[in-house]
Amino acid sequence: MDNRLKEFQEGHKEFQKVKFKKSEERFKKLIEEGQNPKALFIGCSDSRVMPAMITNSKAGDLFIVRNIGNFVAPYNPDSDFHATASAVEYAVSILEVSDIIVCGHSDCGAISALFKDIKPTKENVHTTKWLELGRDAKRVGMLAYKDDKEKMLRYTEHISVVYQLDNLLTYPAVRRRIEDGSLHLHGWYYDIQNGNIDYYDDESCEFKALNQ
């Protein structure tokens, strides 16, 4: 085996010996009954953000989608490939999750990239196109804190989560289930430095500590 992945190989051995053995019956049950996750978790691909770890969830609890910037593209019923959109539809219509969590985070590279002059090339054409999903949040961030870069970035990270919740409402299946009360949307913000999660309170239009 390639020695560059040696640490992962050793980690897998540890998983088999300890964690899998501890939860072996649960895994067998998940195979027999199929998956029945409570929530769809839409998070960033950032390697420092681990959904199962920060929620202390177990196998089968979360249906997880990760992408650059935890963005959700608005509903667009064309014939192109839509990875995040298909996951949303599958989670809502097939798995019938009761909750969707959109989780942004601090020090987000995607949000930081919004404020850089990145020219599209053959090697980054998909990335630059994807980052367009953050333009509205960027605009609000600049209006709020144009003279303080750090505050502008943190604010944009927060407000971007709210825009993704709005984009979720453009999906017919999501809208239908929200209207009948069987689906609930949640906006979270995870602070990598201190491990805290804030949630978006749509009544006060502000983020509050999840653990109060």
C-alpha positions as CSV (number, residue, x, y, z in Angstrom):
1,M,0.0,0.0,0.0
2,D,1.1,3.6,-0.7
3,N,2.9,4.8,2.5
4,R,1.4,8.2,2.0
5,L,-1.9,6.8,3.2
6,K,-0.4,4.7,6.0
7,E,-2.1,6.7,8.7
8,F,-5.5,6.1,7.2
9,Q,-4.8,2.4,6.9
10,E,-3.8,2.3,10.6
11,G,-6.9,4.3,11.4
12,H,-9.1,1.8,9.6
13,K,-7.5,-1.1,11.6
14,E,-8.4,0.8,14.8
15,F,-11.9,1.3,13.6
16,Q,-12.4,-2.4,12.8
17,K,-10.9,-3.5,16.2
18,V,-12.6,-1.0,18.4
19,K,-15.4,1.2,17.0
20,F,-16.9,-1.3,14.6
21,K,-16.9,-4.0,17.2
22,K,-18.6,-1.7,19.7
23,S,-21.4,-0.9,17.3
24,E,-21.5,-4.1,15.3
25,E,-25.1,-4.9,16.2
26,R,-26.2,-1.4,15.2
27,F,-24.5,-1.7,11.8
28,K,-26.3,-5.1,11.2
29,K,-29.6,-3.5,12.2
30,L,-29.0,-0.6,9.7
31,I,-28.4,-3.2,6.9
32,E,-31.6,-5.1,7.8
33,E,-33.8,-2.0,8.2
34,G,-32.2,0.4,5.7
35,Q,-31.4,3.9,6.5
36,N,-33.8,6.2,8.2
37,P,-31.9,9.4,9.1
38,K,-33.6,12.2,11.0
39,A,-31.9,15.0,9.2
40,L,-30.2,16.1,6.0
41,F,-27.0,17.9,7.0
42,I,-25.6,20.2,4.3
43,G,-22.1,21.2,5.3
44,C,-18.8,22.5,3.8
45,S,-16.2,20.1,2.4
46,D,-13.6,21.8,4.7
47,S,-11.6,18.9,6.3
48,R,-11.8,20.6,9.7
49,V,-15.6,20.4,9.8
50,M,-16.8,16.9,10.7
51,P,-20.6,16.6,10.9
52,A,-20.8,13.4,12.9
53,M,-18.2,14.7,15.4
54,I,-19.7,18.1,16.1
55,T,-23.2,16.6,16.6
56,N,-22.0,13.4,18.3
57,S,-24.2,11.5,16.0
58,K,-24.1,7.8,15.2
59,A,-24.2,5.9,11.9
60,G,-27.6,6.2,10.4
61,D,-28.5,9.5,12.1
62,L,-27.5,12.0,9.4
63,F,-27.8,12.0,5.6
64,I,-24.8,14.2,4.8
65,V,-24.1,16.4,1.8
66,R,-20.8,18.4,1.7
67,N,-19.6,20.9,-0.9
68,I,-17.5,24.0,-1.3
69,G,-19.1,26.6,1.0
70,N,-22.1,24.6,2.0
71,F,-24.0,26.2,-0.8
72,V,-27.4,25.2,-2.2
73,A,-28.2,26.2,-5.7
74,P,-31.7,27.4,-6.4
75,Y,-34.1,24.8,-7.9
76,N,-33.5,24.5,-11.7
77,P,-35.3,21.7,-13.4
78,D,-33.0,21.3,-16.4
79,S,-31.2,18.1,-17.6
80,D,-27.8,19.0,-16.2
81,F,-26.1,17.2,-13.3
82,H,-27.0,18.7,-9.9
83,A,-25.4,16.8,-7.0
84,T,-26.6,18.8,-4.1
85,A,-30.0,19.3,-5.6
86,S,-30.5,15.6,-6.2
87,A,-29.4,14.9,-2.6
88,V,-32.0,17.4,-1.3
89,E,-34.7,15.8,-3.3
90,Y,-33.7,12.3,-2.3
91,A,-33.6,13.2,1.4
92,V,-36.9,15.0,1.4
93,S,-38.9,12.8,-1.0
94,I,-37.5,9.3,-0.5
95,L,-35.9,9.3,2.9
96,E,-38.5,11.7,4.2
97,V,-36.2,13.4,6.7
98,S,-37.9,15.7,9.2
99,D,-35.2,18.3,9.3
100,I,-32.6,20.0,7.1
101,I,-29.5,21.6,8.6
102,V,-27.4,24.0,6.6
103,C,-24.1,24.4,8.6
104,G,-21.6,27.2,7.8
105,H,-18.4,27.6,9.6
106,S,-15.7,30.1,10.6
107,D,-12.6,30.6,8.5
108,C,-14.4,29.3,5.4
109,G,-12.2,29.2,2.3
110,A,-15.1,29.6,0.0
111,I,-16.3,32.8,1.6
112,S,-12.8,34.1,1.6
113,A,-12.5,33.3,-2.1
114,L,-15.6,35.5,-2.8
115,F,-13.5,38.6,-2.0
116,K,-10.6,37.6,-4.2
117,D,-10.2,38.3,-7.9
118,I,-10.2,34.8,-9.3
119,K,-10.3,34.5,-13.0
120,P,-12.0,31.4,-14.5
121,T,-9.7,29.0,-16.4
122,K,-10.0,25.5,-17.7
123,E,-8.7,24.2,-14.4
124,N,-11.1,26.1,-12.1
125,V,-14.2,26.7,-14.3
126,H,-16.5,24.7,-12.0
127,T,-15.2,26.3,-8.9
128,T,-15.6,29.9,-10.1
129,K,-19.1,29.1,-11.3
130,W,-20.0,27.5,-8.0
131,L,-18.8,30.5,-6.0
132,E,-21.4,32.7,-7.8
133,L,-23.8,31.2,-5.2
134,G,-22.2,33.4,-2.6
135,R,-22.5,36.7,-4.4
136,D,-25.6,37.9,-2.6
137,A,-24.0,37.1,0.8
138,K,-20.8,38.9,-0.3
139,R,-22.8,42.0,-1.2
140,V,-24.5,42.2,2.1
141,G,-21.2,41.5,3.9
142,M,-19.5,44.4,2.1
143,L,-22.3,46.8,2.9
144,A,-22.2,45.9,6.6
145,Y,-18.4,45.8,7.2
146,K,-16.5,47.1,4.2
147,D,-13.9,48.8,6.5
148,D,-13.2,45.7,8.7
149,K,-12.1,42.7,6.7
150,E,-12.4,40.1,9.5
151,K,-15.9,41.2,10.6
152,M,-16.9,41.3,6.9
153,L,-15.8,37.7,6.4
154,R,-17.4,36.4,9.6
155,Y,-20.6,38.2,8.8
156,T,-20.7,36.9,5.3
157,E,-20.2,33.4,6.6
158,H,-23.3,33.8,8.7
159,I,-25.5,35.5,6.2
160,S,-24.6,33.0,3.5
161,V,-26.3,30.3,5.6
162,V,-29.5,32.3,5.5
163,Y,-29.3,32.6,1.7
164,Q,-29.0,28.9,1.4
165,L,-32.1,28.4,3.5
166,D,-33.9,30.7,1.1
167,N,-32.6,28.7,-1.8
168,L,-34.0,25.5,-0.3
169,L,-37.4,27.0,-0.3
170,T,-37.3,27.1,-4.1
171,Y,-37.5,23.3,-4.2
172,P,-41.1,22.1,-4.7
173,A,-40.7,19.1,-2.4
174,V,-39.2,21.2,0.3
175,R,-41.8,23.9,0.1
176,R,-44.6,21.3,0.1
177,R,-43.4,19.6,3.2
178,I,-42.7,22.8,5.1
179,E,-46.2,24.0,4.4
180,D,-47.7,20.8,5.7
181,G,-45.5,21.0,8.8
182,S,-43.6,17.8,8.2
183,L,-40.2,19.4,7.5
184,H,-38.2,22.0,9.3
185,L,-35.2,24.1,8.2
186,H,-32.3,25.0,10.4
187,G,-29.3,27.4,9.8
188,W,-26.2,26.6,11.9
189,Y,-22.8,28.3,12.2
190,Y,-19.9,26.3,13.6
191,D,-16.9,28.1,15.1
192,I,-13.8,25.9,14.5
193,Q,-11.8,27.7,17.1
194,N,-14.0,27.1,20.1
195,G,-16.3,24.3,18.9
196,N,-19.5,26.3,19.5
197,I,-22.5,26.2,17.2
198,D,-25.0,29.1,16.8
199,Y,-28.4,28.7,15.2
200,Y,-30.3,31.2,13.1
201,D,-33.5,32.4,14.9
202,D,-35.8,33.6,12.1
203,E,-38.0,35.5,14.5
204,S,-35.3,37.8,15.7
205,C,-33.2,37.5,12.5
206,E,-30.0,36.7,14.5
207,F,-27.8,33.8,15.4
208,K,-28.0,32.5,18.9
209,A,-26.0,29.9,20.9
210,L,-27.4,26.4,20.2
211,N,-26.5,25.4,23.8
212,Q,-28.0,28.1,25.9
